[in-house]
Amino acid sequence: MGSTSDLPVMEKAAKVLNDMAIPFEMNALSAHRTPAEVEEFAKGAAGRGIEVIIAGAGMAAHLPGVIAAMTPVPVIGVPINSSLNGMDALLAIAQMPPGIPVATVAINGAMNAGILAVQMLAVGDARLKTEMVKFKESLKKKIVDANQALTEVKYDYKTN
């Protein structure tokens, strides 16, 4: 993440990875204030066994793109709402030049970034694939259960 002020958003990705028993690193790195450290992280990521990087940043939000420029590892960008309702960060992350892709989730969408990272890793991991199937089924069950609970809500003119 660009700074620890991003932690309330980014911890949602960490929770997904943790719940799926996936080891991960968590760092505060700024493309503008610590560029040498960002370069060291990005260039060394693959060699340390990192297979997917989730990078969150607000405002100018260059962190995901800078990392993507320096590593062969797929990068998922999380635009963080810190100004302009997060649109500045969203556009900074999504509008990458040809050859430097960054998969981009919704503004403050760190949970989806975590899920996307797990899905990427599950391509070559049967355990994770099974866990993702269970997770998706749990999402379906939540809606089915919620719909059932709505049958208990009574109004004079409600027909179901």
KEKELUM-261630 format. One record per atom (N, C-alpha, C): atom name; residue number from 1; residue in one letter; x, y, z. Coordinates in Angstrom, 2 decimals, always signed. Layout:
("CA" NUM "A" (X Y Z))
...
***
This chain:
("N" 1 "M" (+0.84 -1.18 +0.00))
("CA" 1 "M" (+0.00 +0.00 +0.00))
("C" 1 "M" (+0.87 +1.23 +0.00))
("N" 2 "G" (+0.34 +2.33 -0.48))
("CA" 2 "G" (+1.11 +3.56 -0.57))
("C" 2 "G" (+1.51 +4.12 +0.78))
("N" 3 "S" (+0.67 +3.94 +1.79))
("CA" 3 "S" (+1.01 +4.33 +3.16))
("C" 3 "S" (+0.09 +3.58 +4.10))
("N" 4 "T" (+0.41 +3.62 +5.38))
("CA" 4 "T" (-0.41 +2.88 +6.35))
("C" 4 "T" (-1.81 +3.47 +6.49))
("N" 5 "S" (-2.03 +4.68 +5.98))
("CA" 5 "S" (-3.39 +5.23 +6.00))
("C" 5 "S" (-4.31 +4.42 +5.08))
("N" 6 "D" (-3.73 +3.62 +4.19))
("CA" 6 "D" (-4.51 +2.76 +3.30))
("C" 6 "D" (-4.90 +1.43 +3.96))
("N" 7 "L" (-4.39 +1.16 +5.14))
("CA" 7 "L" (-4.62 -0.13 +5.79))
("C" 7 "L" (-6.10 -0.45 +6.00))
("N" 8 "P" (-6.96 +0.48 +6.40))
("CA" 8 "P" (-8.37 +0.10 +6.58))
("C" 8 "P" (-9.02 -0.46 +5.31))
("N" 9 "V" (-8.55 -0.06 +4.15))
("CA" 9 "V" (-9.05 -0.62 +2.90))
("C" 9 "V" (-8.31 -1.92 +2.59))
("N" 10 "M" (-6.99 -1.89 +2.63))
("CA" 10 "M" (-6.19 -3.02 +2.18))
("C" 10 "M" (-6.28 -4.24 +3.08))
("N" 11 "E" (-6.65 -4.05 +4.34))
("CA" 11 "E" (-6.75 -5.22 +5.23))
("C" 11 "E" (-7.86 -6.17 +4.78))
("N" 12 "K" (-8.77 -5.71 +3.95))
("CA" 12 "K" (-9.81 -6.60 +3.43))
("C" 12 "K" (-9.20 -7.64 +2.49))
("N" 13 "A" (-8.19 -7.25 +1.72))
("CA" 13 "A" (-7.48 -8.22 +0.87))
("C" 13 "A" (-6.68 -9.18 +1.76))
("N" 14 "A" (-6.04 -8.64 +2.77))
("CA" 14 "A" (-5.26 -9.47 +3.69))
("C" 14 "A" (-6.15 -10.52 +4.36))
("N" 15 "K" (-7.36 -10.14 +4.73))
("CA" 15 "K" (-8.27 -11.08 +5.37))
("C" 15 "K" (-8.61 -12.23 +4.42))
("N" 16 "V" (-8.87 -11.93 +3.15))
("CA" 16 "V" (-9.18 -12.99 +2.18))
("C" 16 "V" (-7.99 -13.96 +2.07))
("N" 17 "L" (-6.80 -13.41 +1.91))
("CA" 17 "L" (-5.61 -14.27 +1.79))
("C" 17 "L" (-5.40 -15.08 +3.05))
("N" 18 "N" (-5.55 -14.46 +4.20))
("CA" 18 "N" (-5.38 -15.15 +5.46))
("C" 18 "N" (-6.42 -16.27 +5.63))
("N" 19 "D" (-7.68 -15.96 +5.30))
("CA" 19 "D" (-8.74 -16.96 +5.41))
("C" 19 "D" (-8.50 -18.16 +4.49))
("N" 20 "M" (-7.81 -17.93 +3.39))
("CA" 20 "M" (-7.51 -19.01 +2.44))
("C" 20 "M" (-6.16 -19.67 +2.73))
("N" 21 "A" (-5.53 -19.29 +3.84))
("CA" 21 "A" (-4.24 -19.86 +4.27))
("C" 21 "A" (-3.15 -19.64 +3.23))
("N" 22 "I" (-3.12 -18.44 +2.65))
("CA" 22 "I" (-2.11 -18.07 +1.67))
("C" 22 "I" (-1.10 -17.14 +2.33))
("N" 23 "P" (+0.17 -17.52 +2.40))
("CA" 23 "P" (+1.18 -16.62 +2.97))
("C" 23 "P" (+1.29 -15.34 +2.12))
("N" 24 "F" (+1.46 -14.20 +2.79))
("CA" 24 "F" (+1.56 -12.94 +2.06))
("C" 24 "F" (+2.42 -11.94 +2.84))
("N" 25 "E" (+2.94 -10.98 +2.10))
("CA" 25 "E" (+3.66 -9.86 +2.69))
("C" 25 "E" (+2.73 -8.65 +2.71))
("N" 26 "M" (+2.97 -7.75 +3.65))
("CA" 26 "M" (+2.24 -6.49 +3.69))
("C" 26 "M" (+3.27 -5.39 +3.91))
("N" 27 "N" (+3.32 -4.45 +2.95))
("CA" 27 "N" (+4.31 -3.38 +3.00))
("C" 27 "N" (+3.67 -2.03 +2.71))
("N" 28 "A" (+4.26 -0.99 +3.27))
("CA" 28 "A" (+3.93 +0.38 +2.89))
("C" 28 "A" (+5.08 +0.87 +2.02))
("N" 29 "L" (+4.78 +1.12 +0.74))
("CA" 29 "L" (+5.77 +1.57 -0.22))
("C" 29 "L" (+5.14 +2.69 -1.04))
("N" 30 "S" (+5.85 +3.76 -1.22))
("CA" 30 "S" (+5.33 +4.89 -1.98))
("C" 30 "S" (+6.11 +5.07 -3.27))
("N" 31 "A" (+5.38 +5.10 -4.39))
("CA" 31 "A" (+6.04 +5.31 -5.68))
("C" 31 "A" (+6.74 +6.66 -5.73))
("N" 32 "H" (+6.28 +7.62 -4.93))
("CA" 32 "H" (+6.83 +8.97 -4.96))
("C" 32 "H" (+7.81 +9.25 -3.83))
("N" 33 "R" (+7.57 +8.69 -2.65))
("CA" 33 "R" (+8.42 +9.00 -1.49))
("C" 33 "R" (+9.51 +7.96 -1.24))
("N" 34 "T" (+9.29 +6.71 -1.71))
("CA" 34 "T" (+10.30 +5.65 -1.53))
("C" 34 "T" (+10.50 +4.89 -2.84))
("N" 35 "P" (+10.85 +5.57 -3.92))
("CA" 35 "P" (+10.95 +4.88 -5.21))
("C" 35 "P" (+12.01 +3.79 -5.25))
("N" 36 "A" (+13.11 +3.97 -4.55))
("CA" 36 "A" (+14.16 +2.94 -4.55))
("C" 36 "A" (+13.65 +1.66 -3.88))
("N" 37 "E" (+12.90 +1.81 -2.81))
("CA" 37 "E" (+12.35 +0.64 -2.11))
("C" 37 "E" (+11.29 -0.05 -2.96))
("N" 38 "V" (+10.49 +0.73 -3.68))
("CA" 38 "V" (+9.50 +0.14 -4.59))
("C" 38 "V" (+10.22 -0.67 -5.66))
("N" 39 "E" (+11.28 -0.11 -6.22))
("CA" 39 "E" (+12.04 -0.82 -7.26))
("C" 39 "E" (+12.62 -2.11 -6.70))
("N" 40 "E" (+13.20 -2.06 -5.53))
("CA" 40 "E" (+13.79 -3.26 -4.91))
("C" 40 "E" (+12.71 -4.32 -4.69))
("N" 41 "F" (+11.56 -3.90 -4.17))
("CA" 41 "F" (+10.45 -4.83 -3.95))
("C" 41 "F" (+10.00 -5.46 -5.27))
("N" 42 "A" (+9.73 -4.62 -6.26))
("CA" 42 "A" (+9.18 -5.10 -7.53))
("C" 42 "A" (+10.15 -6.03 -8.25))
("N" 43 "K" (+11.41 -5.63 -8.33))
("CA" 43 "K" (+12.40 -6.44 -9.04))
("C" 43 "K" (+12.71 -7.74 -8.33))
("N" 44 "G" (+12.53 -7.78 -7.02))
("CA" 44 "G" (+12.84 -8.99 -6.25))
("C" 44 "G" (+11.64 -9.89 -5.98))
("N" 45 "A" (+10.44 -9.45 -6.34))
("CA" 45 "A" (+9.23 -10.18 -5.97))
("C" 45 "A" (+9.22 -11.61 -6.53))
("N" 46 "A" (+9.43 -11.76 -7.81))
("CA" 46 "A" (+9.38 -13.10 -8.42))
("C" 46 "A" (+10.43 -14.02 -7.80))
("N" 47 "G" (+11.61 -13.49 -7.55))
("CA" 47 "G" (+12.68 -14.28 -6.96))
("C" 47 "G" (+12.38 -14.74 -5.54))
("N" 48 "R" (+11.49 -14.01 -4.86))
("CA" 48 "R" (+11.09 -14.39 -3.50))
("C" 48 "R" (+9.87 -15.31 -3.51))
("N" 49 "G" (+9.41 -15.68 -4.70))
("CA" 49 "G" (+8.29 -16.61 -4.80))
("C" 49 "G" (+6.93 -15.94 -4.82))
("N" 50 "I" (+6.89 -14.63 -4.90))
("CA" 50 "I" (+5.60 -13.94 -4.97))
("C" 50 "I" (+4.99 -14.20 -6.34))
("N" 51 "E" (+3.73 -14.61 -6.35))
("CA" 51 "E" (+3.06 -14.97 -7.60))
("C" 51 "E" (+2.02 -13.97 -8.05))
("N" 52 "V" (+1.51 -13.15 -7.15))
("CA" 52 "V" (+0.55 -12.10 -7.46))
("C" 52 "V" (+0.81 -10.95 -6.49))
("N" 53 "I" (+0.71 -9.72 -6.99))
("CA" 53 "I" (+0.89 -8.54 -6.14))
("C" 53 "I" (-0.41 -7.74 -6.15))
("N" 54 "I" (-0.88 -7.39 -4.97))
("CA" 54 "I" (-2.01 -6.48 -4.82))
("C" 54 "I" (-1.43 -5.16 -4.34))
("N" 55 "A" (-1.63 -4.10 -5.11))
("CA" 55 "A" (-1.07 -2.79 -4.76))
("C" 55 "A" (-2.19 -1.76 -4.69))
("N" 56 "G" (-2.34 -1.15 -3.54))
("CA" 56 "G" (-3.37 -0.15 -3.36))
("C" 56 "G" (-2.74 +1.22 -3.21))
("N" 57 "A" (-3.40 +2.23 -3.79))
("CA" 57 "A" (-2.90 +3.59 -3.69))
("C" 57 "A" (-4.03 +4.57 -3.97))
("N" 58 "G" (-3.93 +5.74 -3.37))
("CA" 58 "G" (-4.90 +6.79 -3.62))
("C" 58 "G" (-4.25 +7.96 -4.33))
("N" 59 "M" (-5.06 +8.94 -4.65))
("CA" 59 "M" (-4.63 +10.16 -5.33))
("C" 59 "M" (-3.95 +9.83 -6.66))
("N" 60 "A" (-2.68 +10.19 -6.85))
("CA" 60 "A" (-2.01 +9.94 -8.13))
("C" 60 "A" (-1.91 +8.44 -8.42))
("N" 61 "A" (-1.84 +7.63 -7.39))
("CA" 61 "A" (-1.95 +6.17 -7.47))
("C" 61 "A" (-1.02 +5.52 -8.48))
("N" 62 "H" (+0.23 +5.90 -8.47))
("CA" 62 "H" (+1.18 +5.32 -9.41))
("C" 62 "H" (+1.78 +3.99 -8.95))
("N" 63 "L" (+1.60 +3.64 -7.69))
("CA" 63 "L" (+2.25 +2.44 -7.15))
("C" 63 "L" (+1.97 +1.17 -7.94))
("N" 64 "P" (+0.73 +0.81 -8.24))
("CA" 64 "P" (+0.51 -0.44 -8.99))
("C" 64 "P" (+1.20 -0.44 -10.36))
("N" 65 "G" (+1.13 +0.66 -11.08))
("CA" 65 "G" (+1.75 +0.72 -12.41))
("C" 65 "G" (+3.25 +0.69 -12.36))
("N" 66 "V" (+3.84 +1.37 -11.39))
("CA" 66 "V" (+5.29 +1.36 -11.25))
("C" 66 "V" (+5.77 -0.05 -10.93))
("N" 67 "I" (+5.07 -0.72 -10.03))
("CA" 67 "I" (+5.44 -2.11 -9.71))
("C" 67 "I" (+5.29 -2.98 -10.96))
("N" 68 "A" (+4.17 -2.83 -11.68))
("CA" 68 "A" (+3.93 -3.65 -12.87))
("C" 68 "A" (+5.01 -3.45 -13.93))
("N" 69 "A" (+5.57 -2.25 -13.99))
("CA" 69 "A" (+6.61 -1.96 -14.98))
("C" 69 "A" (+7.91 -2.69 -14.67))
("N" 70 "M" (+8.08 -3.13 -13.42))
("CA" 70 "M" (+9.37 -3.69 -13.02))
("C" 70 "M" (+9.32 -5.16 -12.60))
("N" 71 "T" (+8.19 -5.84 -12.83))
("CA" 71 "T" (+8.11 -7.24 -12.43))
("C" 71 "T" (+7.31 -8.04 -13.45))
("N" 72 "P" (+7.62 -9.33 -13.61))
("CA" 72 "P" (+6.79 -10.19 -14.45))
("C" 72 "P" (+5.56 -10.73 -13.72))
("N" 73 "V" (+5.47 -10.45 -12.43))
("CA" 73 "V" (+4.38 -10.93 -11.59))
("C" 73 "V" (+3.11 -10.12 -11.90))
("N" 74 "P" (+1.94 -10.78 -12.02))
("CA" 74 "P" (+0.71 -10.02 -12.24))
("C" 74 "P" (+0.42 -9.08 -11.07))
("N" 75 "V" (-0.07 -7.89 -11.40))
("CA" 75 "V" (-0.37 -6.87 -10.40))
("C" 75 "V" (-1.86 -6.54 -10.45))
("N" 76 "I" (-2.47 -6.52 -9.27))
("CA" 76 "I" (-3.86 -6.10 -9.13))
("C" 76 "I" (-3.84 -4.76 -8.41))
("N" 77 "G" (-4.43 -3.75 -9.02))
("CA" 77 "G" (-4.46 -2.42 -8.43))
("C" 77 "G" (-5.76 -2.16 -7.70))
("N" 78 "V" (-5.64 -1.57 -6.52))
("CA" 78 "V" (-6.81 -1.16 -5.74))
("C" 78 "V" (-6.79 +0.37 -5.64))
("N" 79 "P" (-7.67 +1.05 -6.37))
("CA" 79 "P" (-7.75 +2.50 -6.21))
("C" 79 "P" (-8.40 +2.83 -4.87))
("N" 80 "I" (-7.77 +3.74 -4.13))
("CA" 80 "I" (-8.26 +4.09 -2.80))
("C" 80 "I" (-8.83 +5.50 -2.83))
("N" 81 "N" (-10.00 +5.63 -2.24))
("CA" 81 "N" (-10.69 +6.91 -2.21))
("C" 81 "N" (-10.04 +7.82 -1.17))
("N" 82 "S" (-9.12 +8.66 -1.62))
("CA" 82 "S" (-8.52 +9.64 -0.72))
("C" 82 "S" (-8.74 +11.06 -1.21))
("N" 83 "S" (-9.17 +11.21 -2.46))
("CA" 83 "S" (-9.57 +12.52 -3.00))
("C" 83 "S" (-10.40 +12.27 -4.25))
("N" 84 "L" (-11.16 +13.24 -4.67))
("CA" 84 "L" (-11.98 +13.16 -5.89))
("C" 84 "L" (-12.81 +11.90 -5.95))
("N" 85 "N" (-13.30 +11.45 -4.80))
("CA" 85 "N" (-14.11 +10.23 -4.69))
("C" 85 "N" (-13.41 +9.00 -5.24))
("N" 86 "G" (-12.09 +9.03 -5.30))
("CA" 86 "G" (-11.31 +7.89 -5.76))
("C" 86 "G" (-11.18 +7.79 -7.27))
("N" 87 "M" (-11.84 +8.69 -8.00))
("CA" 87 "M" (-11.77 +8.62 -9.47))
("C" 87 "M" (-10.36 +8.89 -9.98))
("N" 88 "D" (-9.63 +9.78 -9.32))
("CA" 88 "D" (-8.25 +10.04 -9.74))
("C" 88 "D" (-7.41 +8.77 -9.63))
("N" 89 "A" (-7.57 +8.05 -8.52))
("CA" 89 "A" (-6.82 +6.81 -8.32))
("C" 89 "A" (-7.26 +5.74 -9.32))
("N" 90 "L" (-8.56 +5.62 -9.54))
("CA" 90 "L" (-9.07 +4.63 -10.49))
("C" 90 "L" (-8.49 +4.85 -11.88))
("N" 91 "L" (-8.53 +6.09 -12.34))
("CA" 91 "L" (-8.01 +6.37 -13.68))
("C" 91 "L" (-6.50 +6.19 -13.75))
("N" 92 "A" (-5.78 +6.58 -12.70))
("CA" 92 "A" (-4.33 +6.42 -12.70))
("C" 92 "A" (-3.93 +4.95 -12.79))
("N" 93 "I" (-4.72 +4.08 -12.16))
("CA" 93 "I" (-4.39 +2.65 -12.15))
("C" 93 "I" (-4.88 +1.97 -13.43))
("N" 94 "A" (-6.06 +2.32 -13.89))
("CA" 94 "A" (-6.64 +1.63 -15.04))
("C" 94 "A" (-6.02 +2.04 -16.37))
("N" 95 "Q" (-5.56 +3.29 -16.49))
("CA" 95 "Q" (-5.08 +3.81 -17.77))
("C" 95 "Q" (-3.58 +3.55 -17.94))
("N" 96 "M" (-3.22 +2.29 -18.07))
("CA" 96 "M" (-1.82 +1.90 -18.22))
("C" 96 "M" (-1.45 +1.83 -19.70))
("N" 97 "P" (-0.17 +2.10 -20.01))
("CA" 97 "P" (+0.26 +2.01 -21.40))
("C" 97 "P" (+0.35 +0.56 -21.86))
("N" 98 "P" (+0.30 +0.34 -23.18))
("CA" 98 "P" (+0.41 -1.03 -23.71))
("C" 98 "P" (+1.67 -1.73 -23.18))
("N" 99 "G" (+1.49 -2.97 -22.78))
("CA" 99 "G" (+2.61 -3.77 -22.29))
("C" 99 "G" (+2.78 -3.75 -20.79))
("N" 100 "I" (+2.07 -2.86 -20.10))
("CA" 100 "I" (+2.18 -2.77 -18.63))
("C" 100 "I" (+0.77 -2.88 -18.04))
("N" 101 "P" (+0.17 -4.08 -18.09))
("CA" 101 "P" (-1.19 -4.20 -17.57))
("C" 101 "P" (-1.23 -4.21 -16.05))
("N" 102 "V" (-2.29 -3.64 -15.52))
("CA" 102 "V" (-2.62 -3.76 -14.10))
("C" 102 "V" (-4.10 -4.12 -14.03))
("N" 103 "A" (-4.41 -5.30 -13.50))
("CA" 103 "A" (-5.81 -5.65 -13.28))
("C" 103 "A" (-6.33 -4.68 -12.22))
("N" 104 "T" (-7.48 -4.08 -12.45))
("CA" 104 "T" (-7.96 -3.03 -11.56))
("C" 104 "T" (-9.34 -3.39 -11.04))
("N" 105 "V" (-9.51 -3.28 -9.72))
("CA" 105 "V" (-10.81 -3.53 -9.10))
("C" 105 "V" (-11.47 -2.19 -8.77))
("N" 106 "A" (-12.62 -2.24 -8.19))
("CA" 106 "A" (-13.38 -1.03 -7.85))
("C" 106 "A" (-12.65 -0.18 -6.81))
("N" 107 "I" (-13.05 +1.04 -6.74))
("CA" 107 "I" (-12.52 +1.95 -5.70))
("C" 107 "I" (-12.79 +1.32 -4.34))
("N" 108 "N" (-11.73 +1.22 -3.53))
("CA" 108 "N" (-11.75 +0.57 -2.21))
("C" 108 "N" (-12.12 -0.91 -2.29))
("N" 109 "G" (-11.93 -1.54 -3.45))
("CA" 109 "G" (-12.34 -2.92 -3.67))
("C" 109 "G" (-11.29 -3.95 -3.30))
("N" 110 "A" (-10.64 -3.77 -2.16))
("CA" 110 "A" (-9.56 -4.68 -1.78))
("C" 110 "A" (-10.03 -6.11 -1.56))
("N" 111 "M" (-11.25 -6.30 -1.09))
("CA" 111 "M" (-11.73 -7.67 -0.92))
("C" 111 "M" (-11.75 -8.39 -2.27))
("N" 112 "N" (-12.27 -7.71 -3.30))
("CA" 112 "N" (-12.28 -8.33 -4.63))
("C" 112 "N" (-10.86 -8.54 -5.15))
("N" 113 "A" (-9.94 -7.66 -4.80))
("CA" 113 "A" (-8.54 -7.87 -5.19))
("C" 113 "A" (-8.01 -9.15 -4.56))
("N" 114 "G" (-8.34 -9.38 -3.30))
("CA" 114 "G" (-7.92 -10.62 -2.64))
("C" 114 "G" (-8.53 -11.83 -3.30))
("N" 115 "I" (-9.80 -11.76 -3.63))
("CA" 115 "I" (-10.48 -12.88 -4.29))
("C" 115 "I" (-9.87 -13.12 -5.67))
("N" 116 "L" (-9.63 -12.05 -6.42))
("CA" 116 "L" (-9.01 -12.21 -7.74))
("C" 116 "L" (-7.62 -12.84 -7.63))
("N" 117 "A" (-6.85 -12.43 -6.64))
("CA" 117 "A" (-5.53 -13.02 -6.43))
("C" 117 "A" (-5.65 -14.51 -6.15))
("N" 118 "V" (-6.61 -14.89 -5.31))
("CA" 118 "V" (-6.81 -16.31 -5.02))
("C" 118 "V" (-7.22 -17.06 -6.29))
("N" 119 "Q" (-8.08 -16.46 -7.10))
("CA" 119 "Q" (-8.49 -17.12 -8.34))
("C" 119 "Q" (-7.30 -17.30 -9.29))
("N" 120 "M" (-6.42 -16.32 -9.35))
("CA" 120 "M" (-5.21 -16.45 -10.18))
("C" 120 "M" (-4.34 -17.60 -9.67))
("N" 121 "L" (-4.15 -17.65 -8.37))
("CA" 121 "L" (-3.33 -18.71 -7.78))
("C" 121 "L" (-3.99 -20.08 -7.93))
("N" 122 "A" (-5.32 -20.11 -7.93))
("CA" 122 "A" (-6.06 -21.37 -8.01))
("C" 122 "A" (-5.92 -22.05 -9.37))
("N" 123 "V" (-5.49 -21.31 -10.38))
("CA" 123 "V" (-5.30 -21.90 -11.71))
("C" 123 "V" (-4.37 -23.11 -11.62))
("N" 124 "G" (-3.37 -23.04 -10.76))
("CA" 124 "G" (-2.43 -24.14 -10.62))
("C" 124 "G" (-2.46 -24.81 -9.26))
("N" 125 "D" (-3.55 -24.66 -8.52))
("CA" 125 "D" (-3.59 -25.17 -7.15))
("C" 125 "D" (-4.99 -25.74 -6.88))
("N" 126 "A" (-5.08 -27.07 -6.82))
("CA" 126 "A" (-6.38 -27.73 -6.64))
("C" 126 "A" (-7.04 -27.36 -5.32))
("N" 127 "R" (-6.26 -27.21 -4.25))
("CA" 127 "R" (-6.84 -26.85 -2.95))
("C" 127 "R" (-7.51 -25.49 -3.03))
("N" 128 "L" (-6.82 -24.52 -3.63))
("CA" 128 "L" (-7.40 -23.18 -3.74))
("C" 128 "L" (-8.63 -23.18 -4.65))
("N" 129 "K" (-8.58 -23.98 -5.70))
("CA" 129 "K" (-9.74 -24.06 -6.60))
("C" 129 "K" (-10.95 -24.56 -5.83))
("N" 130 "T" (-10.75 -25.59 -5.01))
("CA" 130 "T" (-11.83 -26.13 -4.19))
("C" 130 "T" (-12.33 -25.07 -3.20))
("N" 131 "E" (-11.42 -24.35 -2.59))
("CA" 131 "E" (-11.81 -23.29 -1.64))
("C" 131 "E" (-12.60 -22.19 -2.34))
("N" 132 "M" (-12.23 -21.84 -3.57))
("CA" 132 "M" (-12.96 -20.80 -4.30))
("C" 132 "M" (-14.36 -21.27 -4.65))
("N" 133 "V" (-14.51 -22.55 -5.01))
("CA" 133 "V" (-15.84 -23.08 -5.29))
("C" 133 "V" (-16.70 -22.99 -4.02))
("N" 134 "K" (-16.15 -23.36 -2.88))
("CA" 134 "K" (-16.88 -23.26 -1.61))
("C" 134 "K" (-17.25 -21.82 -1.31))
("N" 135 "F" (-16.31 -20.90 -1.54))
("CA" 135 "F" (-16.57 -19.49 -1.28))
("C" 135 "F" (-17.72 -18.99 -2.14))
("N" 136 "K" (-17.69 -19.31 -3.44))
("CA" 136 "K" (-18.75 -18.86 -4.35))
("C" 136 "K" (-20.10 -19.45 -3.94))
("N" 137 "E" (-20.11 -20.70 -3.50))
("CA" 137 "E" (-21.35 -21.32 -3.02))
("C" 137 "E" (-21.85 -20.61 -1.76))
("N" 138 "S" (-20.93 -20.17 -0.90))
("CA" 138 "S" (-21.35 -19.45 +0.31))
("C" 138 "S" (-22.00 -18.12 -0.04))
("N" 139 "L" (-21.53 -17.48 -1.12))
("CA" 139 "L" (-22.16 -16.24 -1.56))
("C" 139 "L" (-23.60 -16.50 -2.01))
("N" 140 "K" (-23.77 -17.58 -2.75))
("CA" 140 "K" (-25.11 -17.96 -3.21))
("C" 140 "K" (-26.01 -18.25 -2.02))
("N" 141 "K" (-25.49 -18.98 -1.04))
("CA" 141 "K" (-26.28 -19.34 +0.13))
("C" 141 "K" (-26.72 -18.10 +0.90))
("N" 142 "K" (-25.86 -17.09 +0.99))
("CA" 142 "K" (-26.23 -15.86 +1.70))
("C" 142 "K" (-27.45 -15.21 +1.06))
("N" 143 "I" (-27.51 -15.20 -0.25))
("CA" 143 "I" (-28.65 -14.59 -0.95))
("C" 143 "I" (-29.90 -15.45 -0.79))
("N" 144 "V" (-29.76 -16.76 -0.91))
("CA" 144 "V" (-30.90 -17.66 -0.72))
("C" 144 "V" (-31.45 -17.49 +0.69))
("N" 145 "D" (-30.57 -17.46 +1.70))
("CA" 145 "D" (-31.00 -17.28 +3.09))
("C" 145 "D" (-31.66 -15.92 +3.30))
("N" 146 "A" (-31.09 -14.88 +2.69))
("CA" 146 "A" (-31.66 -13.53 +2.82))
("C" 146 "A" (-33.06 -13.48 +2.21))
("N" 147 "N" (-33.22 -14.12 +1.05))
("CA" 147 "N" (-34.52 -14.14 +0.40))
("C" 147 "N" (-35.54 -14.88 +1.25))
("N" 148 "Q" (-35.11 -15.96 +1.88))
("CA" 148 "Q" (-35.99 -16.69 +2.78))
("C" 148 "Q" (-36.40 -15.80 +3.95))
("N" 149 "A" (-35.44 -15.08 +4.51))
("CA" 149 "A" (-35.75 -14.18 +5.63))
("C" 149 "A" (-36.74 -13.09 +5.22))
("N" 150 "L" (-36.69 -12.66 +3.98))
("CA" 150 "L" (-37.62 -11.64 +3.50))
("C" 150 "L" (-39.07 -12.14 +3.49))
("N" 151 "T" (-39.26 -13.44 +3.43))
("CA" 151 "T" (-40.64 -13.96 +3.48))
("C" 151 "T" (-41.29 -13.66 +4.83))
("N" 152 "E" (-40.47 -13.45 +5.85))
("CA" 152 "E" (-40.98 -13.14 +7.19))
("C" 152 "E" (-41.36 -11.67 +7.35))
("N" 153 "V" (-40.93 -10.83 +6.43))
("CA" 153 "V" (-41.25 -9.41 +6.49))
("C" 153 "V" (-42.68 -9.23 +6.01))
("N" 154 "K" (-43.51 -8.62 +6.86))
("CA" 154 "K" (-44.94 -8.50 +6.55))
("C" 154 "K" (-45.32 -7.03 +6.32))
("N" 155 "Y" (-46.12 -6.83 +5.27))
("CA" 155 "Y" (-46.75 -5.55 +4.96))
("C" 155 "Y" (-48.18 -5.85 +4.51))
("N" 156 "D" (-49.03 -4.91 +4.66))
("CA" 156 "D" (-50.44 -5.13 +4.30))
("C" 156 "D" (-50.59 -5.54 +2.84))
("N" 157 "Y" (-49.81 -4.96 +1.96))
("CA" 157 "Y" (-50.00 -5.21 +0.54))
("C" 157 "Y" (-48.88 -6.03 -0.10))
("N" 158 "K" (-48.01 -6.60 +0.73))
("CA" 158 "K" (-46.95 -7.47 +0.20))
("C" 158 "K" (-47.56 -8.80 -0.17))
("N" 159 "T" (-47.27 -9.25 -1.38))
("CA" 159 "T" (-47.93 -10.45 -1.90))
("C" 159 "T" (-47.09 -11.73 -1.77))
("N" 160 "N" (-45.85 -11.63 -1.35))
("CA" 160 "N" (-45.06 -12.87 -1.21))
("C" 160 "N" (-44.54 -13.05 +0.19))
***
